[in-house]
């Protein structure tokens, strides 16, 4: 599900690249959440539970 992601700590902007070629961008994501994504046994499950729908998408 997740191919890669990039995070800007200053703006708290998270960009998630999915294996289907889509890109999702979120604003206001705390660094701790990104650390959790990095450490998750299943980043896809973590993304679905802790990020998607929890933070405003960036157009």
VMD Tcl script that draws the C-alpha trace (Angstrom):
set ca {
  {0.00 0.00 0.00}
  {2.70 2.56 0.97}
  {5.67 2.80 -1.35}
  {7.37 5.77 0.32}
  {6.69 8.92 2.30}
  {8.30 12.29 2.91}
  {7.87 14.59 5.90}
  {8.69 18.24 6.46}
  {9.05 18.76 10.19}
  {8.86 22.57 10.02}
  {5.52 22.66 8.19}
  {4.31 19.29 9.57}
  {3.44 18.27 6.03}
  {3.35 14.56 5.20}
  {3.40 13.27 1.64}
  {2.54 9.57 1.18}
  {3.23 7.72 -2.07}
  {1.03 4.67 -2.59}
  {1.90 1.56 -4.58}
  {-0.98 2.26 -6.98}
  {0.78 5.47 -8.09}
  {-1.39 7.85 -6.10}
  {0.00 10.49 -3.77}
  {-1.71 11.71 -0.60}
  {-0.69 14.85 1.28}
  {-1.64 15.80 4.83}
  {-1.15 18.94 6.91}
  {-0.55 19.27 10.64}
  {0.86 15.80 11.18}
  {2.95 15.68 14.39}
  {6.46 14.26 14.25}
  {5.48 11.51 16.69}
  {2.91 10.15 14.25}
  {5.54 10.02 11.50}
  {7.92 8.22 13.86}
  {5.12 5.72 14.49}
  {4.68 5.24 10.75}
  {8.41 4.63 10.39}
  {8.48 2.08 13.22}
  {5.21 0.30 12.41}
  {5.30 -3.40 11.64}
  {2.72 -2.66 8.95}
  {2.99 0.93 7.68}
  {-0.19 0.47 5.63}
  {-2.26 -0.50 8.66}
  {-0.75 2.33 10.70}
  {-1.56 4.78 7.90}
  {-5.17 3.63 7.74}
  {-5.67 3.83 11.52}
  {-3.59 6.84 12.53}
  {-3.31 9.17 9.53}
  {-5.97 8.75 6.87}
  {-9.07 10.68 7.88}
  {-7.38 12.12 10.98}
  {-5.51 15.02 9.37}
  {-6.68 17.50 6.76}
  {-5.71 16.55 3.24}
  {-3.67 19.02 1.27}
  {-4.95 19.73 -2.23}
}
mol new
graphics top color blue
foreach p $ca { graphics top sphere $p radius 0.5 }
foreach p [lrange $ca 0 end-1] q [lrange $ca 1 end] { graphics top cylinder $p $q radius 0.2 }
display resetview
